[in-house]
Amino acid sequence: MRSFLLSLLLTATAAFAAELPKEQRIVFLGDSITQGGGYIEFIDAALIAQHPEVTKDIIPLGLSSETVSGLSEEGHAGGKFPRPDLHERLDRALEKAKPELVFACYGMNDGIYLPLGAVRTKAFQDGMKKLHDKVTAAGARIVHLTPPVFDPVPIKARVVPGDQVKPGQFYQGYNVVLDFYSDWLLEMRQKGWEVLDIHGPMNAAIAEKRKTEPEFTFSKDGVHPGPEGHLIMAHAVLDAWGLKVKPDGTPDHPNGAAILALVKKKHAILRPAWLSYVGHKRPGNPPGLPIEEAKAKAAELDVEARKLANSKEIVFPNQTGEWNGYAKHELTIAGKPVTVVAPKAAAPGRPWVWHGEFFGHKPAPDIALLGKGFHIVYMKINDMLGCPDAVKLWNQCYSELTSNYALSAKPSLVGLSRGGLYCYNWAIANPDKVSCIYADAPVCDFKSWPGGKGKGKGDAKNWALVPKLWAFKDEAEALAYKGNPVDNLEPLAKNKVPLLHVFGDADDVVPWDENTGLIETRYKALGGSITLIRKPGVGHHPHGLDDSTPIIEFIEKNAK
């Protein structure tokens, strides 16, 4: 916390105007956190999105395990190799990259994960001064970044008191060492050094988060921050350059997500190529492409990203092919695969259809709606049966699709069979975010299916999942549960969400009267609007209608 307070006190000493730097060639030096590159990608993507006319060469040159102090602990990497020393490759990096501006982020490895010690501290300070002098002597400007935080909370089994540290372990108070290193760097502003603080803001953010989430962390291994941590790191530069991003780090641009995806591909090519070109002594890094080939491939992605920045059309990233003649994109949201099929041209308001399960089964309505400008979406979270955790994942998916890709605030939900649990449970939790629900032989009560506690056959394998997914202590608690869709329709009725159910009246898997029948009776009693299309003598299969017109018209009408 001292580092954070000191950074505030020294703000006047480091007045950074919110403007882009004049330098063209910008190198990022650092350890594995910089080699990971998340914060650099956020910066590069925001720069392209906000200033597509400005071309700057962002050169990633982080190297895992590296120090600026030249120190290495005994038995590092299981005794396979000592930590690489930045100064072994610094001259080559300056000569080959020819930077005009250098960002340097060191400190995490320099204390060797031991208590604060005079010898280690002096080695860190001397190494930093040597780095600073060499970069300035080469005619470049250098901006130092204070080190990220070390977090003992997620690695309690690996942290020990300072006098007990063995190979593979960490001093439990090591972040105090990084506090000291950060404070020293910030004090160097008084000697004319340019220093941006990331350590203080990360400390403060963790402290704030832990007021409500005691186990919150930016880094699961105590050292390497995930995207949230990299975003705080990036903000030191983003704010100095006057660049805007959304809360998840996506550039504040209609095509921000697609631009960031291209930048990630670009840096995945540049990182290993530049490391190989400059050369280093750390084993285990796969060689990159020849530097000119890598630069050419990266330039193509850069041009594509700038086109998106200049485009008024909102584009999804990661096209993986086509689905019935329409572009199919594969995204990752909340760590889960999400399929998006895009129309040739989006209808006004960018309407979309969201499948609970079985995307691609009986596709006629989807194909017709794509032709009318709808997007089709499916989040692959099988075997979750619309449980509370599935609803949370859908919440994250909805947030990203509506904020980053400007899809309509009210999707049309499609629930086939067990997909009904996903659609209804999410809709009941978010009744103001739904235009309509089309349900086809839907499961609306897990006691009916997979429980088989009524007329249906049941499914023992899936029924065994229910207590785990809902955290019931036993079957009796599951059977007493009153949170199934059939029990909880009032939020949808209050928000006037129209329903359409297609069902076979001979269904012995998901009996219609235990599911659709109860929904109809109870929804109408609440004043809700529901339309039923009965298929006489039909069982659970086939789904859909021979003529999909009623389904298409229902969704199209209510999406407006």
Secondary structure as the mmCIF struct_conf table of DSSP 4:
data_model
#
loop_
_struct_conf.conf_type_id
_struct_conf.id
_struct_conf.beg_label_comp_id
_struct_conf.beg_label_asym_id
_struct_conf.beg_label_seq_id
_struct_conf.end_label_comp_id
_struct_conf.end_label_asym_id
_struct_conf.end_label_seq_id
HELX_RH_AL_P HELX_RH_AL_P1 ARG A 2 LEU A 9
TURN_TY1_P TURN_TY1_P1 LEU A 10 LEU A 10
HELX_RH_3T_P HELX_RH_3T_P1 THR A 11 ALA A 14
BEND BEND1 ALA A 18 GLU A 19
BEND BEND2 LYS A 22 LYS A 22
BEND BEND3 GLN A 24 GLN A 24
STRN STRN1 ARG A 25 GLY A 30
BEND BEND4 ASP A 31 ASP A 31
HELX_RH_AL_P HELX_RH_AL_P2 SER A 32 GLY A 36
HELX_RH_AL_P HELX_RH_AL_P3 GLY A 38 GLN A 50
TURN_TY1_P TURN_TY1_P2 PRO A 52 GLU A 53
STRN STRN2 ASP A 57 GLY A 62
TURN_TY1_P TURN_TY1_P3 SER A 64 SER A 65
STRN STRN3 THR A 67 THR A 67
BEND BEND5 VAL A 68 SER A 69
TURN_TY1_P TURN_TY1_P4 GLU A 74 GLY A 75
HELX_RH_3T_P HELX_RH_3T_P2 HIS A 76 GLY A 79
TURN_TY1_P TURN_TY1_P5 LYS A 80 LYS A 80
HELX_LH_PP_P HELX_LH_PP_P1 PRO A 82 PRO A 84
STRN STRN4 ASP A 85 ASP A 85
HELX_RH_AL_P HELX_RH_AL_P4 LEU A 86 ALA A 97
BEND BEND6 GLU A 100 GLU A 100
STRN STRN5 LEU A 101 CYS A 105
TURN_TY1_P TURN_TY1_P6 MET A 108 TYR A 113
BEND BEND7 LEU A 114 LEU A 114
HELX_RH_AL_P HELX_RH_AL_P5 ALA A 118 ALA A 137
TURN_TY1_P TURN_TY1_P7 ALA A 138 GLY A 139
STRN STRN6 ARG A 141 LEU A 145
HELX_RH_3T_P HELX_RH_3T_P3 VAL A 153 ARG A 158
STRN STRN7 VAL A 159 VAL A 160
HELX_RH_3T_P HELX_RH_3T_P4 GLY A 162 GLN A 164
TURN_TY1_P TURN_TY1_P8 PRO A 167 GLY A 168
STRN STRN8 PHE A 170 TYR A 171
TURN_TY1_P TURN_TY1_P9 GLN A 172 GLY A 173
HELX_RH_AL_P HELX_RH_AL_P6 TYR A 174 GLU A 187
HELX_RH_3T_P HELX_RH_3T_P5 MET A 188 LYS A 191
TURN_TY1_P TURN_TY1_P10 GLY A 192 GLY A 192
STRN STRN9 GLU A 194 LEU A 196
BEND BEND8 ILE A 198 ILE A 198
HELX_RH_AL_P HELX_RH_AL_P7 HIS A 199 LYS A 209
TURN_TY1_P TURN_TY1_P11 ARG A 210 THR A 212
TURN_TY1_P TURN_TY1_P12 PRO A 214 GLU A 215
BEND BEND9 PHE A 218 PHE A 218
TURN_TY1_P TURN_TY1_P13 LYS A 220 ASP A 221
BEND BEND10 GLY A 222 HIS A 224
HELX_RH_AL_P HELX_RH_AL_P8 PRO A 227 TRP A 241
TURN_TY1_P TURN_TY1_P14 GLY A 242 GLY A 242
STRN STRN10 VAL A 245 VAL A 245
TURN_TY1_P TURN_TY1_P15 PRO A 247 ASP A 248
BEND BEND11 GLY A 249 GLY A 249
STRN STRN11 PRO A 251 PRO A 251
BEND BEND12 ASP A 252 HIS A 253
TURN_TY1_P TURN_TY1_P16 PRO A 254 ASN A 255
HELX_RH_AL_P HELX_RH_AL_P9 GLY A 256 VAL A 278
BEND BEND13 LYS A 281 LYS A 281
TURN_TY1_P TURN_TY1_P17 PRO A 283 GLY A 284
HELX_RH_AL_P HELX_RH_AL_P10 ILE A 291 ASN A 310
BEND BEND14 LYS A 312 GLU A 313
BEND BEND15 PRO A 317 PRO A 317
STRN STRN12 GLN A 319 TRP A 323
TURN_TY1_P TURN_TY1_P18 ASN A 324 GLY A 325
STRN STRN13 TYR A 326 ILE A 333
TURN_TY1_P TURN_TY1_P19 ALA A 334 GLY A 335
STRN STRN14 LYS A 336 VAL A 341
BEND BEND16 LYS A 344 ALA A 345
HELX_LH_PP_P HELX_LH_PP_P2 ALA A 346 ALA A 347
TURN_TY1_P TURN_TY1_P20 PRO A 348 GLY A 349
STRN STRN15 TRP A 352 HIS A 355
BEND BEND17 GLY A 356 GLU A 357
TURN_TY1_P TURN_TY1_P21 PHE A 359 GLY A 360
BEND BEND18 HIS A 361 LYS A 362
HELX_RH_AL_P HELX_RH_AL_P11 ALA A 364 GLY A 371
TURN_TY1_P TURN_TY1_P22 LYS A 372 GLY A 373
STRN STRN16 HIS A 375 MET A 379
TURN_TY1_P TURN_TY1_P23 ASN A 382 ASP A 383
TURN_TY1_P TURN_TY1_P24 LEU A 385 GLY A 386
HELX_RH_AL_P HELX_RH_AL_P12 PRO A 388 ASN A 404
BEND BEND19 TYR A 405 TYR A 405
BEND BEND20 ALA A 409 LYS A 410
HELX_LH_PP_P HELX_LH_PP_P3 PRO A 411 PRO A 411
STRN STRN17 SER A 412 LEU A 416
TURN_TY1_P TURN_TY1_P25 SER A 417 ARG A 418
HELX_RH_AL_P HELX_RH_AL_P13 GLY A 419 ALA A 429
BEND BEND21 ASN A 430 ASN A 430
HELX_RH_3T_P HELX_RH_3T_P6 PRO A 431 LYS A 433
BEND BEND22 SER A 435 SER A 435
STRN STRN18 CYS A 436 ASP A 440
BEND BEND23 ALA A 441 ALA A 441
TURN_TY1_P TURN_TY1_P26 PHE A 446 GLY A 451
BEND BEND24 GLY A 454 GLY A 456
HELX_RH_AL_P HELX_RH_AL_P14 ALA A 460 TRP A 463
TURN_TY1_P TURN_TY1_P27 ALA A 464 ALA A 464
HELX_RH_AL_P HELX_RH_AL_P15 LEU A 465 TRP A 470
TURN_TY1_P TURN_TY1_P28 ALA A 471 ALA A 471
BEND BEND25 LYS A 473 ASP A 474
HELX_RH_AL_P HELX_RH_AL_P16 GLU A 475 LEU A 479
TURN_TY1_P TURN_TY1_P29 ALA A 480 ALA A 480
BEND BEND26 ASN A 484 ASN A 484
HELX_RH_3T_P HELX_RH_3T_P7 PRO A 485 ASP A 487
HELX_RH_AL_P HELX_RH_AL_P17 GLU A 490 LYS A 494
TURN_TY1_P TURN_TY1_P30 ASN A 495 LYS A 496
STRN STRN19 LEU A 499 GLY A 504
TURN_TY1_P TURN_TY1_P31 ASP A 505 ALA A 506
BEND BEND27 ASP A 508 VAL A 510
HELX_RH_3T_P HELX_RH_3T_P8 TRP A 512 GLU A 514
TURN_TY1_P TURN_TY1_P32 ASN A 515 ASN A 515
HELX_RH_AL_P HELX_RH_AL_P18 THR A 516 ALA A 525
TURN_TY1_P TURN_TY1_P33 LEU A 526 GLY A 527
STRN STRN20 ILE A 530 LYS A 535
TURN_TY1_P TURN_TY1_P34 PRO A 536 GLY A 537
BEND BEND28 HIS A 540 HIS A 540
BEND BEND29 PRO A 542 PRO A 542
BEND BEND30 GLY A 544 GLY A 544
BEND BEND31 ASP A 546 ASP A 547
HELX_RH_AL_P HELX_RH_AL_P19 THR A 549 ALA A 559
#
